[in-house]
Amino acid sequence: MKVYFFSGSHYIRVTRGETGGGSVDAGYNPPAPISNWQWPSSPDGTAFGANGIDAALYSGSKCYFFKGPWYPISDWGWPKLPNGQIFGANGIDAALWSGPVCYFFSGTEYIRVTRGDDDFGKADPGYPKSIEGGWGFPRPFANSVRGALPSGLKCYFFSGPEYIRVSRGLELAGLLDPGYPSKSDAAWNWPTGFGVNGIDTALYSGGPLEAQPSGGLNSNTNYFLGAGGDALSGVTVTINIDEDFISTTNGFSFQLNTFSKYIPGTTKAVAQQLIIYSDAGTTDLISRIFTYSGSFEDGTAKAGFISIGKSLATLPAKNTIKAGSSLKFTPIIDSSSGNLLGCTYTYTPAGGSAVSNQLLNTDSTVSTTGSKATTADLSPIITFTMDIVAQYNSEAATFSIGQGSISYTAGTAAGPQPLTATTFAPSYSNFNGTTQESANIIYAGLPGNRPIDVSQLFGTTPPVPVDTDIVAKTPSVRGMGLPRPPHSEPEQNDGRRQPQ
């Protein structure tokens, strides 16, 4: 990813990952003058930002820069303070993009604004709030944030010569990572003298976001990730929980829904749901694979082609994953055929040791024949989507709280394999719908038309307006429901399973 840092009348551009300082790009050591941006003159006749800027906001297809009272601040419609003055009327200190919401900092206070890519949005009720009370930052960050940098599953905040790193989801303070605050100049590999006393602001430059479905990125309508129809290997998906994740209705499931290429008349596995779930009202955490065969495109898809499950762990409370925990999916790919054999599931509780188990399709039987499944019954992954939804049975879950991030990677023996996001299942896949389970979950956007290099934030915030400028036309879709697993089916009085 590309990041710009501004200090005084100069700036640098850095190429980096989600963590670490990265490396300064050629042409920025020594730092370049801000005048290179060729911004217009301020109303007083001086070049905007020539001597420095106060804040910068990434916003998908747009970027916003602030200096003193100018964007101008008054256009944003921010709330009034008790003294009657508009929040940030004389300038803001930092701005942070966080998916469907943005945060603006001024002095010891901040506000949260729900907005789209290129509108002012609306300040959320209950703001301004104090940085110390809302974010719990140590001093001097509680008194003043001078730069805020979204960086996938991490956020960086700068104040004077120091910075902190925070793990957070869509709309909460998150968890301050151990070892911070730290000195900026030594950690970020900036040119000599640049930012030694602090930076003025930082700007993540992720480019335009991929279009959203008309209803937004909600629970069972997340992006599909793929590599142009190539078979994927080395896939890992990690869910980092940054706020206690609690379901109050219909448990929960994290579904890594994987799909193969469209082949007319196929009888092989075409969709494999790799799942970590918890039954409503229990502390059980269970791993599962549920497979469809046939073709969604031809209307011949059959559920339950292969189904297998196993206990993974015991949660600390009913349907609760504690902040600081993580879940990891590692699909197992057959080295000769490229087919998806199964998955390794890993749960790491907050402050505890990781526990894992493994499910293999070839340890189960094929429902249509009763024979043990073989590699020939399976297919490669060519696209996948991660959905956070209810336990099963086309139910809807309600989460009281829960925030975090989802990290995606893929690779081959030759190295990393780039993934790109699409709004709907790509045309080369054997699917054009969604899973039928749902929940009150929303996801942040991801960059479009280029490889994914950042994690995706998610949270249980209330529904937010969808940016109509980046809404994609919805195709006709088919649903993919996850039936009850055998262990959860109610029993008749004689002990036999009651069919659903």
KAWORA-V622281 format. One record per residue. N is the residue number from 0. RES is the residue in one small letter. PHI is phi in whole degrees, 0 to 359 (none if undefined). PSI is psi in degrees with one decimal (NA if undefined). NEAR is the number of other ideal C-beta (glycine too) atoms within 10 Angstrom. Layout:
n: <N;N>
res: <RES;RES>
phi: <PHI;PHI>
psi: <PSI;PSI>
near: <NEAR;NEAR>
This chain:
n: <0;1;2;3;4;5;6;7;8;9;10;11;12;13;14;15;16;17;18;19;20;21;22;23;24;25;26;27;28;29;30;31;32;33;34;35;36;37;38;39;40;41;42;43;44;45;46;47;48;49;50;51;52;53;54;55;56;57;58;59;60;61;62;63;64;65;66;67;68;69;70;71;72;73;74;75;76;77;78;79;80;81;82;83;84;85;86;87;88;89;90;91;92;93;94;95;96;97;98;99;100;101;102;103;104;105;106;107;108;109;110;111;112;113;114;115;116;117;118;119;120;121;122;123;124;125;126;127;128;129;130;131;132;133;134;135;136;137;138;139;140;141;142;143;144;145;146;147;148;149;150;151;152;153;154;155;156;157;158;159;160;161;162;163;164;165;166;167;168;169;170;171;172;173;174;175;176;177;178;179;180;181;182;183;184;185;186;187;188;189;190;191;192;193;194;195;196;197;198;199;200;201;202;203;204;205;206;207;208;209;210;211;212;213;214;215;216;217;218;219;220;221;222;223;224;225;226;227;228;229;230;231;232;233;234;235;236;237;238;239;240;241;242;243;244;245;246;247;248;249;250;251;252;253;254;255;256;257;258;259;260;261;262;263;264;265;266;267;268;269;270;271;272;273;274;275;276;277;278;279;280;281;282;283;284;285;286;287;288;289;290;291;292;293;294;295;296;297;298;299;300;301;302;303;304;305;306;307;308;309;310;311;312;313;314;315;316;317;318;319;320;321;322;323;324;325;326;327;328;329;330;331;332;333;334;335;336;337;338;339;340;341;342;343;344;345;346;347;348;349;350;351;352;353;354;355;356;357;358;359;360;361;362;363;364;365;366;367;368;369;370;371;372;373;374;375;376;377;378;379;380;381;382;383;384;385;386;387;388;389;390;391;392;393;394;395;396;397;398;399;400;401;402;403;404;405;406;407;408;409;410;411;412;413;414;415;416;417;418;419;420;421;422;423;424;425;426;427;428;429;430;431;432;433;434;435;436;437;438;439;440;441;442;443;444;445;446;447;448;449;450;451;452;453;454;455;456;457;458;459;460;461;462;463;464;465;466;467;468;469;470;471;472;473;474;475;476;477;478;479;480;481;482;483;484;485;486;487;488;489;490;491;492;493;494;495;496;497;498;499>
res: <m;k;v;y;f;f;s;g;s;h;y;i;r;v;t;r;g;e;t;g;g;g;s;v;d;a;g;y;n;p;p;a;p;i;s;n;w;q;w;p;s;s;p;d;g;t;a;f;g;a;n;g;i;d;a;a;l;y;s;g;s;k;c;y;f;f;k;g;p;w;y;p;i;s;d;w;g;w;p;k;l;p;n;g;q;i;f;g;a;n;g;i;d;a;a;l;w;s;g;p;v;c;y;f;f;s;g;t;e;y;i;r;v;t;r;g;d;d;d;f;g;k;a;d;p;g;y;p;k;s;i;e;g;g;w;g;f;p;r;p;f;a;n;s;v;r;g;a;l;p;s;g;l;k;c;y;f;f;s;g;p;e;y;i;r;v;s;r;g;l;e;l;a;g;l;l;d;p;g;y;p;s;k;s;d;a;a;w;n;w;p;t;g;f;g;v;n;g;i;d;t;a;l;y;s;g;g;p;l;e;a;q;p;s;g;g;l;n;s;n;t;n;y;f;l;g;a;g;g;d;a;l;s;g;v;t;v;t;i;n;i;d;e;d;f;i;s;t;t;n;g;f;s;f;q;l;n;t;f;s;k;y;i;p;g;t;t;k;a;v;a;q;q;l;i;i;y;s;d;a;g;t;t;d;l;i;s;r;i;f;t;y;s;g;s;f;e;d;g;t;a;k;a;g;f;i;s;i;g;k;s;l;a;t;l;p;a;k;n;t;i;k;a;g;s;s;l;k;f;t;p;i;i;d;s;s;s;g;n;l;l;g;c;t;y;t;y;t;p;a;g;g;s;a;v;s;n;q;l;l;n;t;d;s;t;v;s;t;t;g;s;k;a;t;t;a;d;l;s;p;i;i;t;f;t;m;d;i;v;a;q;y;n;s;e;a;a;t;f;s;i;g;q;g;s;i;s;y;t;a;g;t;a;a;g;p;q;p;l;t;a;t;t;f;a;p;s;y;s;n;f;n;g;t;t;q;e;s;a;n;i;i;y;a;g;l;p;g;n;r;p;i;d;v;s;q;l;f;g;t;t;p;p;v;p;v;d;t;d;i;v;a;k;t;p;s;v;r;g;m;g;l;p;r;p;p;h;s;e;p;e;q;n;d;g;r;r;q;p;q>
phi: <none;259;226;251;241;243;214;62;268;232;211;227;241;233;259;206;268;291;232;90;283;75;226;289;291;302;94;238;224;283;303;268;285;300;302;299;284;55;285;288;282;288;303;276;94;276;294;301;71;300;258;129;239;266;204;219;233;290;208;67;281;232;228;241;236;236;213;56;282;261;255;270;300;300;292;280;68;287;290;272;276;305;277;91;278;289;306;70;304;261;130;245;261;197;221;227;281;217;72;283;234;229;244;235;246;213;62;265;235;210;230;244;235;270;202;262;298;225;229;283;72;219;297;288;300;91;245;286;231;283;299;296;284;276;250;67;289;287;286;273;294;293;269;191;257;258;195;226;236;289;212;69;282;237;229;246;235;243;208;59;277;243;214;231;240;232;265;206;261;290;214;212;293;85;243;290;291;299;91;240;292;219;284;285;296;284;275;259;60;286;302;308;88;284;67;297;256;120;255;273;191;227;227;284;237;272;82;301;274;296;303;259;299;300;267;90;271;236;32;257;231;272;299;261;244;197;225;71;99;288;295;265;219;63;284;222;230;240;255;258;264;253;218;316;251;232;260;254;216;62;53;200;213;259;251;269;268;247;222;259;282;289;229;305;78;294;245;280;296;241;215;238;267;261;227;240;219;223;297;305;75;232;256;284;241;233;260;204;235;228;239;252;246;85;219;294;296;268;76;250;295;236;280;76;305;222;216;206;210;199;295;252;194;248;281;289;207;300;50;229;246;281;303;95;270;212;236;224;252;232;302;257;251;291;293;270;265;79;283;280;275;173;203;260;249;228;242;243;288;303;72;241;264;292;236;223;216;224;242;237;302;286;268;247;245;275;295;283;239;78;272;295;294;235;302;294;279;253;217;286;271;241;202;207;217;255;238;252;215;285;299;179;63;59;273;244;266;240;257;285;211;149;219;174;216;238;254;243;218;208;196;228;298;277;137;300;245;292;244;239;265;232;294;236;306;296;298;279;268;265;195;209;217;222;290;270;287;210;190;272;246;233;238;279;289;237;300;257;62;199;302;287;231;225;282;251;279;218;192;254;296;300;305;239;300;274;290;294;287;235;268;265;293;277;281;293;231;240;270;224;274;253;288;300;287;305;293;259;287;297;260;284;299;273;91;282;292;271;295;256>
psi: <153.3;135.8;138.0;135.9;135.7;134.3;115.6;-133.1;10.7;166.0;162.8;159.2;135.2;138.4;124.9;168.1;-163.5;-27.9;162.6;162.2;-25.5;-159.0;142.2;130.5;153.5;139.5;-0.2;17.1;95.1;163.7;151.7;153.9;143.7;-25.7;-17.8;-23.0;-16.2;47.8;158.2;172.2;145.7;165.8;-23.4;3.1;-10.7;152.7;127.9;126.2;7.2;-32.4;11.8;153.8;161.0;-37.0;156.3;140.3;116.6;140.6;53.5;-109.9;-5.7;160.1;142.8;138.2;140.0;140.6;115.6;-136.5;0.1;118.6;-46.6;148.9;-36.7;-23.5;-22.0;-15.3;35.1;159.6;162.2;148.3;167.3;-27.8;3.5;-10.2;145.3;138.9;129.6;16.3;-32.8;6.5;156.0;161.5;-27.4;157.5;142.2;120.3;134.0;57.0;-121.6;-5.5;156.8;151.1;138.9;132.3;137.0;116.0;-127.0;8.0;168.0;162.0;159.4;133.5;129.1;123.3;167.9;-164.6;-43.1;36.9;166.5;-23.4;-159.6;128.9;132.2;149.5;150.3;2.6;151.7;158.6;161.8;142.2;-40.2;-43.1;-37.1;-35.3;-18.8;25.4;147.6;162.9;145.7;1.7;-29.5;-24.8;-26.7;124.4;121.2;-7.2;140.4;125.5;109.6;137.1;61.6;-122.5;-1.6;156.8;143.4;137.1;136.7;141.4;114.4;-139.6;6.8;163.7;160.6;157.2;132.8;136.3;123.9;163.3;-144.5;-45.8;51.6;168.3;-34.9;-160.0;124.3;122.7;146.9;148.2;4.8;150.4;159.5;162.7;135.9;-45.2;-35.9;-32.8;-26.3;-2.1;34.0;159.0;151.9;127.6;-18.9;125.9;17.6;-30.0;9.5;159.6;163.1;-36.3;168.2;146.4;116.1;135.0;77.7;-9.8;177.8;148.3;149.5;142.9;149.2;155.9;160.8;-27.4;4.1;176.5;90.2;128.8;-75.1;16.2;57.4;169.0;155.4;139.7;139.1;-174.7;54.0;19.2;-3.9;146.8;134.5;144.4;168.6;25.7;134.4;141.2;122.8;128.8;118.9;123.8;115.8;-7.2;143.0;132.1;108.9;123.9;132.4;-9.7;127.3;36.0;-147.3;159.8;140.4;111.5;113.4;96.8;115.6;148.4;150.7;-178.8;149.9;121.1;110.5;134.0;4.9;148.1;7.0;174.3;128.8;-17.9;124.7;119.8;114.0;120.6;140.3;122.5;168.4;123.8;144.5;134.2;17.1;167.6;10.1;135.4;120.9;140.6;151.1;149.2;131.1;127.3;142.2;142.1;173.6;-144.3;122.5;-37.0;-36.8;-2.6;20.1;9.4;136.8;129.7;151.9;24.6;-46.3;135.8;131.4;145.7;163.2;145.1;137.7;-47.1;173.3;127.2;158.5;-20.9;165.3;125.6;40.6;128.5;125.9;150.2;138.0;-3.1;168.5;155.1;140.4;132.3;127.9;90.9;143.2;120.4;132.3;126.1;-27.0;-42.9;-21.4;4.8;153.2;111.7;-34.0;-150.8;145.5;128.3;133.7;129.4;124.7;106.9;155.7;122.8;8.0;-172.7;148.3;142.4;141.7;155.6;173.5;134.6;134.6;130.9;-33.2;-2.8;-2.5;-176.7;157.2;126.9;-31.4;-22.5;-20.6;0.0;157.9;135.8;146.1;170.0;-32.1;-19.1;-7.9;175.6;163.0;164.8;128.5;-15.1;157.0;162.6;145.0;122.7;133.6;111.5;-165.3;174.0;-49.6;-173.4;31.1;30.1;168.3;125.8;152.6;121.3;127.2;-38.5;167.1;121.8;155.5;-158.7;157.5;123.2;132.2;135.0;157.1;154.9;174.7;-179.3;-24.8;-10.5;-170.1;147.5;118.0;142.3;140.8;150.7;139.4;150.1;-41.8;169.6;129.4;157.2;-25.4;-4.1;164.5;48.5;150.1;41.1;-151.3;163.5;150.9;-12.7;156.9;176.9;171.5;58.6;141.0;156.6;152.7;157.7;160.9;155.3;143.3;155.7;25.7;161.6;142.6;125.5;13.0;158.1;165.1;127.7;150.4;162.0;175.3;27.7;157.4;160.8;140.5;155.7;140.0;134.5;109.4;-15.9;-19.7;31.8;131.5;149.8;132.2;124.4;169.2;137.9;158.8;148.6;161.2;95.4;150.8;112.4;167.4;138.9;156.5;-37.6;-18.0;-2.8;132.3;148.3;149.2;171.3;-27.1;6.6;-7.4;153.4;135.8;121.4;150.5;NA>
near: <18;15;23;21;26;25;22;16;16;21;26;23;18;19;11;18;13;15;13;11;15;16;11;21;14;7;10;18;15;13;22;16;12;23;13;9;16;8;15;7;10;16;9;8;6;11;14;21;24;16;12;15;24;23;28;27;24;21;21;21;13;13;15;17;20;25;20;17;16;18;19;12;20;12;9;21;12;22;14;11;14;6;5;6;10;15;20;28;16;12;17;27;25;27;26;25;26;21;23;27;19;21;23;26;25;24;17;16;19;25;22;22;21;16;21;20;16;13;14;14;19;13;19;16;7;10;17;23;14;12;26;15;11;19;22;14;19;13;10;15;25;17;13;18;27;22;28;28;25;27;20;20;23;20;22;23;25;27;25;16;17;19;24;20;21;22;19;25;27;24;23;21;18;22;18;19;14;6;8;16;20;14;12;24;18;10;15;24;14;22;14;8;12;21;24;13;11;18;26;25;26;29;26;22;12;23;13;17;22;21;19;23;20;13;11;18;23;22;25;22;23;27;27;22;23;24;16;11;13;15;19;23;19;15;24;16;22;20;25;25;24;26;23;18;27;18;26;14;18;22;25;28;26;21;28;25;24;28;27;26;18;21;14;9;8;19;16;17;24;28;26;28;21;29;28;24;25;24;21;18;13;15;14;18;22;23;26;22;24;24;28;22;23;21;21;22;17;13;8;14;20;14;17;13;26;24;19;19;18;13;11;22;24;12;19;14;10;16;26;19;28;17;20;17;23;19;24;19;23;19;22;17;21;15;9;7;14;17;23;28;20;24;26;17;27;20;22;19;19;14;8;13;6;11;14;14;15;15;21;15;27;16;15;18;15;19;15;14;11;7;9;12;22;11;14;9;21;26;25;18;25;23;25;28;24;22;23;28;29;28;26;26;16;15;20;15;24;14;21;14;15;26;25;30;27;24;18;20;14;23;14;14;7;6;7;12;17;12;22;19;23;19;22;21;24;20;10;15;25;26;26;17;18;23;25;18;29;20;26;20;22;24;25;22;24;25;18;21;10;14;13;21;18;21;22;25;27;27;27;25;22;10;11;19;13;17;22;11;16;19;15;14;9;12;12;6;15;13;12;23;13;25;15;15;19;9;11;19;14;9;9;9;6;5;6;9;12;9;7;9>
